[in-house]
Amino acid sequence: MTSPDRAAGAIVADGLGKRYGAKWALRDCSFAIPQGRVCGLVGANGAGKTTLLRMLSGLSRPTTGRAEVAGQTPRDAVEYLGEIGYLAQDVPLYRRWSVTDHLRMGAHLNPRWEDTAGRERLRALRIPLEQKVGTLSGGQRAQVALALALAKQPHVLMLDEPVAALDPLARRGFLSTLSEAVADGELTVILSSHLVADLERVCDHVIVLSDAQTLLADDLDDVLATHRLLTGPRRDTAAIERDHTVLRIEKTHRQVSMWVQLHGPLHDPNWHVEELGLEEIMLAYLGLGSAAPVEPELSEAAR
């Protein structure tokens, strides 16, 4: 993958890598997420999603390459941490503290804290501010964590599997809150999830990681426009493989099917061409280099 344009990205990675001993958790990761995008980060378990987010948040230093977030190099420093919001996978809240206690702590620690908006957001969700966090439902705790992250007024928000443990109704509420928060186009979000259908609801950019490497990083509209399923009588596929990126091939005695990223027009009119949904595209990428890929969770309708 070519080096990204730093001037164009609110989040930029250039050859980013992290190694633990002899094992690479992430390597040669390059992309640029433009400002105001909501980026879905997709990959099987162990693909490097959490490693990437920890480096972008300043919690872990890269072994190779460099990153830039909101115009700064990620680091554990007040100047940088004030520019970002980071919600880890385990939703780190103090169970014995009330929601109000968390709001007060946030106001004390963050100079740009927007307390009124945070309280109003939680009241609109009917979350009792004086209730202890440990007595809230999982969906309510996730909403509290999101409200705290947004009250910082970050320029970049990073979310690591924030809805993985939530039921469908709680997921919908969380994603609706996120969509409202990014409506003005100033906040950039990178959201890690296995739930591809949820990502398609809120994201306009996508990054796919597999085997610790970046396979795809592009706007969602462009991804959907350039990926197709080609079906036709069994034949030599060398021309397609030369001119386009073939992600997956299935052959029978009479027919061949190919999941393809097109790099230009198809010159052979004998192919039957079908559009692909995001889930199908993600599965094709996650199947690269793996005989038995870990599938992302499918939508209710796809089951």
SULDA-V281618 format. One line per field, one symbol per residue. psi: psi as a letter, one per 40 degrees, with the letter a starting at -180 (. if undefined). burial: + if it has 24 or more other ideal C-beta (glycine too) atoms within 12 Angstrom, else -. A space follows every 10 residues. Layout:
psi = ???
burial = ???
This chain:
psi = hihihddehd hhhhfhihhh behhdiifhh ihhiieihhh hiiiheeedd ddddddeeei hidiaiihhf eihhigiddd deeihhhide ggihdeiidd ddddddddeh dehgdddddd ddddefhhde iideeiiddd dddddddddd eefidhhhhh fdedeiiddd dddddddddd dedeedhhhh hhiegddddd deieiihhih feihdhhiid dddddehihh hiihiheddd ddeihhdihh haddihhhhi hheaihehee hhhiiiiddd dddddeeheh dgihiihiid de.
burial = ---+----++ ++++++++-- ---+++++++ ++++++++++ ++++--++++ ++++++++++ -++-++++++ -+++-----+ +-+++++-+- +-+---++++ -++--+---+ --+++-+++- ++--+-+-+- --+--+++++ ++++++++++ ++++++++++ ++++-+---+ +-++++++-- ++----++++ ++++++++++ ++++++++++ ++++++++++ --++-+++++ ++----+--+ ---++++++- -----+++++ ++-------- +----+++++ ++++++++-- --+-+++--- ---
